[in-house]
Amino acid sequence: MVRVEAPENDVMAAVEQVSQDQIVHGTYSYEKERILYGAHSAEAAKAFGTWKGSGKVFYKVANNVLAPRFFKDTGDIGTISIRYVVQSLDATGSSLRIDAVFVDARDVRHTSLGNVESNEFSAIQQHLRAIQSKRQEAEEKLSKGTSYVAPPAVTPSTVTATTVASPPPPAPDLTVPAMQKHIVALQHEVELRVREDGAQLKSAPYHGAATLESLPAQSDVLIVVLTPYWYGVETEDGHQGWVHHSQLEPLP
């Protein structure tokens, strides 16, 4: 699980919206169609059984999916199931766990390589920011004495798990040396380097998650998602997952 600096009600609202958006984020079946539609929210998912832990559980399921990308050894038609678990930690923080699995028509279970979990998490972050932005707008209008009906949500807080935005392009009139410096500066913002051999690329942002691979020292990774302790990254060979911040360092 990963800690999100937002109240439980905010996180649950964002998760519910993503569970109903009809998209399985971070996977697809065909190269010409990079978005996988056809998912639906569900009360349960057979692939996961009954959740016996604490917290509020949500599910999203996509049926009749052909060999989805970023699940191990897929080559058949089957069902993608996603489980989200939200639990309150304190007044301003919640934990969020996301699991994804593909079960084919032969009832063979294919584990996720982490791409779906990372992208579902990013989608949830976007909804969180929208929820908090509406609350902030409401507070600002109320503070100015403007008549305004606030949207139904809880008191906003700052979400520290954020998607890394694409930096703006350099100004067109930069000289070549200036552009080179600009490119180096951008690389330092969105790229980090593995500190030592054996850094573990995880399928989800917590220590108990499955290890996808061990990363070699001095290999570069692209930062996709930031949380206080875990970074969602993409490796040089295109694999995506999570690395603990202590295992990475800035580029020289």
ZADO-1210 file (C-alpha; in nm, 4 decimals, padded with zeros to 6 digits):
<atoms>
<atom x="00.0000" y="00.0000" z="00.0000" code="MET" pos="1"/>
<atom x="00.1038" y="00.3598" z="-00.0558" code="VAL" pos="2"/>
<atom x="00.0189" y="00.6534" z="00.1686" code="ARG" pos="3"/>
<atom x="-00.1722" y="00.9345" z="00.0005" code="VAL" pos="4"/>
<atom x="-00.1910" y="01.2671" z="00.1813" code="GLU" pos="5"/>
<atom x="-00.5646" y="01.3092" z="00.1414" code="ALA" pos="6"/>
<atom x="-00.8658" y="01.2220" z="00.3598" code="PRO" pos="7"/>
<atom x="-01.0281" y="00.8836" z="00.3132" code="GLU" pos="8"/>
<atom x="-01.3495" y="01.0294" z="00.1690" code="ASN" pos="9"/>
<atom x="-01.1560" y="01.2168" z="-00.0994" code="ASP" pos="10"/>
<atom x="-00.9581" y="00.9084" z="-00.1952" code="VAL" pos="11"/>
<atom x="-01.2678" y="00.6884" z="-00.2030" code="MET" pos="12"/>
<atom x="-01.4467" y="00.9407" z="-00.4249" code="ALA" pos="13"/>
<atom x="-01.1539" y="00.9456" z="-00.6692" code="ALA" pos="14"/>
<atom x="-01.1236" y="00.5655" z="-00.6703" code="VAL" pos="15"/>
<atom x="-01.4957" y="00.5243" z="-00.7300" code="GLU" pos="16"/>
<atom x="-01.4785" y="00.7587" z="-01.0282" code="GLN" pos="17"/>
<atom x="-01.1865" y="00.5665" z="-01.1792" code="VAL" pos="18"/>
<atom x="-01.3550" y="00.2314" z="-01.1160" code="SER" pos="19"/>
<atom x="-01.6488" y="00.3579" z="-01.3233" code="GLN" pos="20"/>
<atom x="-01.4568" y="00.5184" z="-01.6111" code="ASP" pos="21"/>
<atom x="-01.4788" y="00.2111" z="-01.8421" code="GLN" pos="22"/>
<atom x="-01.1003" y="00.2140" z="-01.9068" code="ILE" pos="23"/>
<atom x="-00.8283" y="-00.0232" z="-01.7927" code="VAL" pos="24"/>
<atom x="-00.5430" y="00.2241" z="-01.7723" code="HIS" pos="25"/>
<atom x="-00.1936" y="00.1105" z="-01.8700" code="GLY" pos="26"/>
<atom x="-00.2733" y="-00.1782" z="-02.1051" code="THR" pos="27"/>
<atom x="-00.4176" y="-00.2517" z="-02.4489" code="TYR" pos="28"/>
<atom x="-00.4648" y="-00.5364" z="-02.6957" code="SER" pos="29"/>
<atom x="-00.3908" y="-00.3764" z="-03.0322" code="TYR" pos="30"/>
<atom x="-00.1120" y="-00.1416" z="-03.1370" code="GLU" pos="31"/>
<atom x="-00.3559" y="00.0891" z="-03.3168" code="LYS" pos="32"/>
<atom x="-00.5837" y="00.1129" z="-03.0135" code="GLU" pos="33"/>
<atom x="-00.3703" y="00.2085" z="-02.7134" code="ARG" pos="34"/>
<atom x="-00.6679" y="00.2627" z="-02.4817" code="ILE" pos="35"/>
<atom x="-00.8561" y="-00.0412" z="-02.3537" code="LEU" pos="36"/>
<atom x="-01.2270" y="00.0382" z="-02.3144" code="TYR" pos="37"/>
<atom x="-01.5098" y="-00.1881" z="-02.2012" code="GLY" pos="38"/>
<atom x="-01.4384" y="-00.2129" z="-01.8280" code="ALA" pos="39"/>
<atom x="-01.7090" y="-00.1765" z="-01.5655" code="HIS" pos="40"/>
<atom x="-01.7237" y="-00.1363" z="-01.1899" code="SER" pos="41"/>
<atom x="-01.8147" y="-00.4469" z="-00.9919" code="ALA" pos="42"/>
<atom x="-01.9125" y="-00.5488" z="-00.6408" code="GLU" pos="43"/>
<atom x="-01.6559" y="-00.8312" z="-00.6444" code="ALA" pos="44"/>
<atom x="-01.4024" y="-01.0035" z="-00.8673" code="ALA" pos="45"/>
<atom x="-01.3640" y="-01.3815" z="-00.8756" code="LYS" pos="46"/>
<atom x="-00.9911" y="-01.3526" z="-00.9438" code="ALA" pos="47"/>
<atom x="-00.9308" y="-01.2011" z="-00.5991" code="PHE" pos="48"/>
<atom x="-01.1792" y="-01.3909" z="-00.3847" code="GLY" pos="49"/>
<atom x="-01.3238" y="-01.2238" z="-00.0763" code="THR" pos="50"/>
<atom x="-01.1286" y="-00.9362" z="00.0765" code="TRP" pos="51"/>
<atom x="-01.0784" y="-01.0126" z="00.4451" code="LYS" pos="52"/>
<atom x="-00.8718" y="-00.7112" z="00.5403" code="GLY" pos="53"/>
<atom x="-00.9834" y="-00.3714" z="00.6622" code="SER" pos="54"/>
<atom x="-01.0713" y="-00.0728" z="00.4481" code="GLY" pos="55"/>
<atom x="-01.3162" y="-00.0027" z="00.1657" code="LYS" pos="56"/>
<atom x="-01.2775" y="-00.2201" z="-00.1465" code="VAL" pos="57"/>
<atom x="-01.3646" y="-00.1297" z="-00.5070" code="PHE" pos="58"/>
<atom x="-01.3372" y="-00.3435" z="-00.8210" code="TYR" pos="59"/>
<atom x="-01.3176" y="-00.2872" z="-01.1945" code="LYS" pos="60"/>
<atom x="-01.3497" y="-00.5723" z="-01.4448" code="VAL" pos="61"/>
<atom x="-01.2991" y="-00.5978" z="-01.8217" code="ALA" pos="62"/>
<atom x="-01.4254" y="-00.9140" z="-01.9928" code="ASN" pos="63"/>
<atom x="-01.3287" y="-01.0724" z="-02.3258" code="ASN" pos="64"/>
<atom x="-00.9926" y="-00.8998" z="-02.3497" code="VAL" pos="65"/>
<atom x="-00.7462" y="-01.0501" z="-02.5974" code="LEU" pos="66"/>
<atom x="-00.3848" y="-01.0914" z="-02.4787" code="ALA" pos="67"/>
<atom x="-00.3521" y="-00.7582" z="-02.2954" code="PRO" pos="68"/>
<atom x="-00.0091" y="-00.5964" z="-02.2769" code="ARG" pos="69"/>
<atom x="00.1913" y="-00.5780" z="-01.9534" code="PHE" pos="70"/>
<atom x="00.0589" y="-00.9009" z="-01.8053" code="PHE" pos="71"/>
<atom x="00.3009" y="-01.1925" z="-01.7932" code="LYS" pos="72"/>
<atom x="00.2844" y="-01.4486" z="-02.0779" code="ASP" pos="73"/>
<atom x="-00.0568" y="-01.3548" z="-02.2169" code="THR" pos="74"/>
<atom x="-00.1752" y="-01.5066" z="-02.5446" code="GLY" pos="75"/>
<atom x="-00.5420" y="-01.5843" z="-02.4963" code="ASP" pos="76"/>
<atom x="-00.8742" y="-01.4136" z="-02.4333" code="ILE" pos="77"/>
<atom x="-00.9815" y="-01.3550" z="-02.0760" code="GLY" pos="78"/>
<atom x="-01.0749" y="-01.1112" z="-01.7991" code="THR" pos="79"/>
<atom x="-00.8803" y="-00.8283" z="-01.6377" code="ILE" pos="80"/>
<atom x="-00.9714" y="-00.7641" z="-01.2744" code="SER" pos="81"/>
<atom x="-00.8547" y="-00.4658" z="-01.0702" code="ILE" pos="82"/>
<atom x="-00.8951" y="-00.4283" z="-00.6958" code="ARG" pos="83"/>
<atom x="-00.8560" y="-00.1017" z="-00.5042" code="TYR" pos="84"/>
<atom x="-00.8369" y="-00.0938" z="-00.1247" code="VAL" pos="85"/>
<atom x="-00.8710" y="00.2398" z="00.0584" code="VAL" pos="86"/>
<atom x="-00.8126" y="00.2763" z="00.4310" code="GLN" pos="87"/>
<atom x="-00.7962" y="00.5804" z="00.6571" code="SER" pos="88"/>
<atom x="-00.4642" y="00.6297" z="00.8356" code="LEU" pos="89"/>
<atom x="-00.5338" y="00.9584" z="01.0114" code="ASP" pos="90"/>
<atom x="-00.7251" y="01.2831" z="00.9614" code="ALA" pos="91"/>
<atom x="-00.5227" y="01.3867" z="00.6565" code="THR" pos="92"/>
<atom x="-00.3814" y="01.0616" z="00.5179" code="GLY" pos="93"/>
<atom x="-00.5068" y="00.7382" z="00.3635" code="SER" pos="94"/>
<atom x="-00.3535" y="00.4200" z="00.2289" code="SER" pos="95"/>
<atom x="-00.4278" y="00.2979" z="-00.1219" code="LEU" pos="96"/>
<atom x="-00.3552" y="-00.0467" z="-00.2606" code="ARG" pos="97"/>
<atom x="-00.4121" y="-00.1429" z="-00.6247" code="ILE" pos="98"/>
<atom x="-00.3844" y="-00.4981" z="-00.7622" code="ASP" pos="99"/>
<atom x="-00.4425" y="-00.6147" z="-01.1194" code="ALA" pos="100"/>
<atom x="-00.4549" y="-00.9631" z="-01.2712" code="VAL" pos="101"/>
<atom x="-00.5529" y="-01.1228" z="-01.6039" code="PHE" pos="102"/>
<atom x="-00.7205" y="-01.4664" z="-01.6012" code="VAL" pos="103"/>
<atom x="-00.7525" y="-01.6299" z="-01.9433" code="ASP" pos="104"/>
<atom x="-01.0179" y="-01.8654" z="-02.0811" code="ALA" pos="105"/>
<atom x="-00.8224" y="-02.1685" z="-01.9549" code="ARG" pos="106"/>
<atom x="-00.8377" y="-02.0212" z="-01.6042" code="ASP" pos="107"/>
<atom x="-00.4629" y="-01.9491" z="-01.6111" code="VAL" pos="108"/>
<atom x="-00.3682" y="-01.6527" z="-01.3964" code="ARG" pos="109"/>
<atom x="-00.1290" y="-01.3934" z="-01.5456" code="HIS" pos="110"/>
<atom x="00.0325" y="-01.1500" z="-01.3044" code="THR" pos="111"/>
<atom x="00.0560" y="-00.7812" z="-01.3798" code="SER" pos="112"/>
<atom x="00.3939" y="-00.6285" z="-01.4605" code="LEU" pos="113"/>
<atom x="00.2991" y="-00.3121" z="-01.2740" code="GLY" pos="114"/>
<atom x="00.1989" y="-00.0920" z="-01.5654" code="ASN" pos="115"/>
<atom x="-00.1741" y="-00.1131" z="-01.4946" code="VAL" pos="116"/>
<atom x="-00.1338" y="-00.0369" z="-01.1248" code="GLU" pos="117"/>
<atom x="00.0873" y="00.2638" z="-01.2009" code="SER" pos="118"/>
<atom x="-00.1513" y="00.4098" z="-01.4570" code="ASN" pos="119"/>
<atom x="-00.4623" y="00.3443" z="-01.2490" code="GLU" pos="120"/>
<atom x="-00.2883" y="00.5241" z="-00.9629" code="PHE" pos="121"/>
<atom x="-00.2137" y="00.8201" z="-01.1926" code="SER" pos="122"/>
<atom x="-00.5788" y="00.8344" z="-01.2998" code="ALA" pos="123"/>
<atom x="-00.6864" y="00.8400" z="-00.9352" code="ILE" pos="124"/>
<atom x="-00.4438" y="01.1255" z="-00.8676" code="GLN" pos="125"/>
<atom x="-00.5996" y="01.3303" z="-01.1466" code="GLN" pos="126"/>
<atom x="-00.9455" y="01.2864" z="-00.9950" code="HIS" pos="127"/>
<atom x="-00.8097" y="01.3760" z="-00.6513" code="LEU" pos="128"/>
<atom x="-00.6660" y="01.6987" z="-00.7857" code="ARG" pos="129"/>
<atom x="-01.0000" y="01.7808" z="-00.9509" code="ALA" pos="130"/>
<atom x="-01.1872" y="01.7171" z="-00.6244" code="ILE" pos="131"/>
<atom x="-00.9482" y="01.9364" z="-00.4294" code="GLN" pos="132"/>
<atom x="-00.9491" y="02.2068" z="-00.6932" code="SER" pos="133"/>
<atom x="-01.3292" y="02.2335" z="-00.6714" code="LYS" pos="134"/>
<atom x="-01.3116" y="02.2621" z="-00.2955" code="ARG" pos="135"/>
<atom x="-01.0444" y="02.5314" z="-00.3165" code="GLN" pos="136"/>
<atom x="-01.2513" y="02.7250" z="-00.5711" code="GLU" pos="137"/>
<atom x="-01.5525" y="02.7005" z="-00.3422" code="ALA" pos="138"/>
<atom x="-01.3563" y="02.8269" z="-00.0430" code="GLU" pos="139"/>
<atom x="-01.2129" y="03.1177" z="-00.2400" code="GLU" pos="140"/>
<atom x="-01.5559" y="03.2250" z="-00.3627" code="LYS" pos="141"/>
<atom x="-01.7028" y="03.1952" z="-00.0161" code="LEU" pos="142"/>
<atom x="-01.4170" y="03.3981" z="00.1319" code="SER" pos="143"/>
<atom x="-01.4968" y="03.6775" z="-00.1171" code="LYS" pos="144"/>
<atom x="-01.8633" y="03.6711" z="-00.0214" code="GLY" pos="145"/>
<atom x="-01.9753" y="03.5240" z="-00.3531" code="THR" pos="146"/>
<atom x="-02.2887" y="03.3114" z="-00.3441" code="SER" pos="147"/>
<atom x="-02.1752" y="02.9644" z="-00.4370" code="TYR" pos="148"/>
<atom x="-02.3055" y="02.6103" z="-00.3857" code="VAL" pos="149"/>
<atom x="-02.0086" y="02.3896" z="-00.3013" code="ALA" pos="150"/>
<atom x="-01.9813" y="02.0465" z="-00.4618" code="PRO" pos="151"/>
<atom x="-02.0325" y="01.7500" z="-00.2267" code="PRO" pos="152"/>
<atom x="-01.6869" y="01.6609" z="-00.0985" code="ALA" pos="153"/>
<atom x="-01.4846" y="01.6730" z="00.2194" code="VAL" pos="154"/>
<atom x="-01.2354" y="01.9321" z="00.3385" code="THR" pos="155"/>
<atom x="-00.9504" y="01.9427" z="00.0852" code="PRO" pos="156"/>
<atom x="-00.5896" y="01.8597" z="00.1588" code="SER" pos="157"/>
<atom x="-00.2693" y="01.8516" z="-00.0395" code="THR" pos="158"/>
<atom x="-00.1961" y="01.5303" z="-00.2274" code="VAL" pos="159"/>
<atom x="00.1768" y="01.4641" z="-00.2280" code="THR" pos="160"/>
<atom x="00.1557" y="01.1750" z="-00.4724" code="ALA" pos="161"/>
<atom x="00.1710" y="01.3592" z="-00.8041" code="THR" pos="162"/>
<atom x="00.2187" y="01.2724" z="-01.1654" code="THR" pos="163"/>
<atom x="00.5313" y="01.4266" z="-01.3130" code="VAL" pos="164"/>
<atom x="00.4160" y="01.6792" z="-01.5709" code="ALA" pos="165"/>
<atom x="00.5926" y="01.7183" z="-01.9015" code="SER" pos="166"/>
<atom x="00.8186" y="02.0257" z="-01.8783" code="PRO" pos="167"/>
<atom x="00.7593" y="02.3156" z="-02.1175" code="PRO" pos="168"/>
<atom x="00.9635" y="02.3265" z="-02.4383" code="PRO" pos="169"/>
<atom x="01.2576" y="02.5671" z="-02.4601" code="PRO" pos="170"/>
<atom x="01.2068" y="02.9088" z="-02.6120" code="ALA" pos="171"/>
<atom x="01.2607" y="02.9026" z="-02.9909" code="PRO" pos="172"/>
<atom x="01.5270" y="03.1773" z="-02.9827" code="ASP" pos="173"/>
<atom x="01.7694" y="02.9888" z="-02.7558" code="LEU" pos="174"/>
<atom x="02.1198" y="02.9371" z="-02.8869" code="THR" pos="175"/>
<atom x="02.2510" y="02.5814" z="-02.9284" code="VAL" pos="176"/>
<atom x="02.4626" y="02.5930" z="-02.6063" code="PRO" pos="177"/>
<atom x="02.1648" y="02.7360" z="-02.4168" code="ALA" pos="178"/>
<atom x="01.9385" y="02.4640" z="-02.5544" code="MET" pos="179"/>
<atom x="02.1890" y="02.1989" z="-02.4479" code="GLN" pos="180"/>
<atom x="02.1908" y="02.3394" z="-02.0953" code="LYS" pos="181"/>
<atom x="01.8118" y="02.3485" z="-02.0996" code="HIS" pos="182"/>
<atom x="01.7929" y="01.9816" z="-02.2039" code="ILE" pos="183"/>
<atom x="02.0343" y="01.8796" z="-01.9271" code="VAL" pos="184"/>
<atom x="01.8253" y="02.0711" z="-01.6731" code="ALA" pos="185"/>
<atom x="01.5081" y="01.8965" z="-01.7886" code="LEU" pos="186"/>
<atom x="01.6760" y="01.5562" z="-01.7661" code="GLN" pos="187"/>
<atom x="01.7679" y="01.6237" z="-01.4053" code="HIS" pos="188"/>
<atom x="01.4016" y="01.7002" z="-01.3317" code="GLU" pos="189"/>
<atom x="01.2493" y="01.3836" z="-01.4767" code="VAL" pos="190"/>
<atom x="01.5340" y="01.1280" z="-01.4713" code="GLU" pos="191"/>
<atom x="01.7208" y="00.9606" z="-01.1884" code="LEU" pos="192"/>
<atom x="01.9942" y="00.6990" z="-01.1706" code="ARG" pos="193"/>
<atom x="02.0006" y="00.3682" z="-00.9820" code="VAL" pos="194"/>
<atom x="02.2375" y="00.4040" z="-00.6868" code="ARG" pos="195"/>
<atom x="02.3562" y="00.0425" z="-00.6440" code="GLU" pos="196"/>
<atom x="02.3123" y="-00.3015" z="-00.8015" code="ASP" pos="197"/>
<atom x="02.0033" y="-00.4877" z="-00.6911" code="GLY" pos="198"/>
<atom x="01.7563" y="-00.2001" z="-00.6718" code="ALA" pos="199"/>
<atom x="01.4166" y="-00.3676" z="-00.6887" code="GLN" pos="200"/>
<atom x="01.1564" y="-00.2680" z="-00.9445" code="LEU" pos="201"/>
<atom x="00.8265" y="-00.3427" z="-00.7695" code="LYS" pos="202"/>
<atom x="00.4809" y="-00.4046" z="-00.9159" code="SER" pos="203"/>
<atom x="00.3247" y="-00.1634" z="-00.6640" code="ALA" pos="204"/>
<atom x="00.4541" y="00.1040" z="-00.4226" code="PRO" pos="205"/>
<atom x="00.5105" y="-00.1045" z="-00.1103" code="TYR" pos="206"/>
<atom x="00.7840" y="-00.3417" z="00.0083" code="HIS" pos="207"/>
<atom x="00.5622" y="-00.6515" z="00.0032" code="GLY" pos="208"/>
<atom x="00.4742" y="-00.6109" z="-00.3658" code="ALA" pos="209"/>
<atom x="00.6124" y="-00.8530" z="-00.6228" code="ALA" pos="210"/>
<atom x="00.9611" y="-00.7744" z="-00.7542" code="THR" pos="211"/>
<atom x="00.9536" y="-00.7402" z="-01.1319" code="LEU" pos="212"/>
<atom x="01.3306" y="-00.7237" z="-01.1791" code="GLU" pos="213"/>
<atom x="01.6555" y="-00.6056" z="-01.0221" code="SER" pos="214"/>
<atom x="01.8012" y="-00.2928" z="-01.1780" code="LEU" pos="215"/>
<atom x="02.1750" y="-00.2548" z="-01.2451" code="PRO" pos="216"/>
<atom x="02.3716" y="00.0255" z="-01.0839" code="ALA" pos="217"/>
<atom x="02.4019" y="00.3507" z="-01.2800" code="GLN" pos="218"/>
<atom x="02.1074" y="00.2683" z="-01.5080" code="SER" pos="219"/>
<atom x="01.8768" y="00.5621" z="-01.5763" code="ASP" pos="220"/>
<atom x="01.5022" y="00.5658" z="-01.5071" code="VAL" pos="221"/>
<atom x="01.2337" y="00.8101" z="-01.6128" code="LEU" pos="222"/>
<atom x="01.0130" y="00.9390" z="-01.3303" code="ILE" pos="223"/>
<atom x="00.6421" y="00.8977" z="-01.4098" code="VAL" pos="224"/>
<atom x="00.4781" y="00.9247" z="-01.0660" code="VAL" pos="225"/>
<atom x="00.6041" y="01.0776" z="-00.7407" code="LEU" pos="226"/>
<atom x="00.4959" y="00.9783" z="-00.3898" code="THR" pos="227"/>
<atom x="00.6728" y="01.0616" z="-00.0629" code="PRO" pos="228"/>
<atom x="00.8659" y="00.7325" z="-00.0522" code="TYR" pos="229"/>
<atom x="00.8168" y="00.5547" z="-00.3861" code="TRP" pos="230"/>
<atom x="00.8732" y="00.6655" z="-00.7440" code="TYR" pos="231"/>
<atom x="00.6782" y="00.5251" z="-01.0363" code="GLY" pos="232"/>
<atom x="00.9427" y="00.4828" z="-01.3072" code="VAL" pos="233"/>
<atom x="01.0032" y="00.3595" z="-01.6602" code="GLU" pos="234"/>
<atom x="01.3340" y="00.1816" z="-01.7252" code="THR" pos="235"/>
<atom x="01.5572" y="00.2207" z="-02.0276" code="GLU" pos="236"/>
<atom x="01.4059" y="-00.0949" z="-02.1828" code="ASP" pos="237"/>
<atom x="01.0484" y="00.0293" z="-02.1361" code="GLY" pos="238"/>
<atom x="00.9492" y="-00.1624" z="-01.8229" code="HIS" pos="239"/>
<atom x="00.7397" y="00.0223" z="-01.5657" code="GLN" pos="240"/>
<atom x="00.7138" y="-00.0238" z="-01.1909" code="GLY" pos="241"/>
<atom x="00.7993" y="00.1297" z="-00.8555" code="TRP" pos="242"/>
<atom x="01.1371" y="00.1944" z="-00.6899" code="VAL" pos="243"/>
<atom x="01.1941" y="00.3150" z="-00.3339" code="HIS" pos="244"/>
<atom x="01.3392" y="00.6664" z="-00.3329" code="HIS" pos="245"/>
<atom x="01.6431" y="00.5554" z="-00.1301" code="SER" pos="246"/>
<atom x="01.7606" y="00.3392" z="-00.4205" code="GLN" pos="247"/>
<atom x="01.7846" y="00.6298" z="-00.6653" code="LEU" pos="248"/>
<atom x="02.0071" y="00.9340" z="-00.6995" code="GLU" pos="249"/>
<atom x="02.0218" y="01.2435" z="-00.9253" code="PRO" pos="250"/>
<atom x="02.2035" y="01.2323" z="-01.2566" code="LEU" pos="251"/>
<atom x="02.5621" y="01.3628" z="-01.2352" code="PRO" pos="252"/>
</atoms>
